[in-house]
Amino acid sequence: MSLNDEFAFYFTILNQYRWYLNNHINTIDLRSLFFIFHHL
């Protein structure tokens, strides 16, 4: 993957997760957190 592709990938994940938090603020999905931090 090129740097731009990698950036777009993480940007998409972060946007989706921010949307997820905004819509499910009382429910933290630890598997999603682990997935995100494991792939940073």
N, C-alpha and C positions, 0 to 999 in steps of 0.2 A: 504494500500500500504506500502511496505517496503521502507526504506530510499533509497535503490538503485533504486527501481522502480520510486520513486518520483524524484530522481536526473536525471534519464534517461529521464523522462517526460519533465522536465524543460530544460534540455540540448537540447532535440529535438526541443522544441519550440524556444529557443534562436537561434539555428542554422538556423531554417526555417525563423525566423524573420530577421536575419542577411542577409540571402540570399535574402529575400524580399526587404530589404533596398538597397542592392547592385544592384538590378535589377529595383527598382522603387524609386530611391533616391529622386526624386522630388515629390513623392506622399506619404504622411504619412497617414496611415490608423488609425485614432484615436480610432476606435473600437478595433483594434488589440492591440494598446497600452493599452487601458483600460483593455482588457482581460488579458494581461500579468501582469500588475501591480496589478489588482484585485486578481490574483491568486498567488501572491508572498507570 
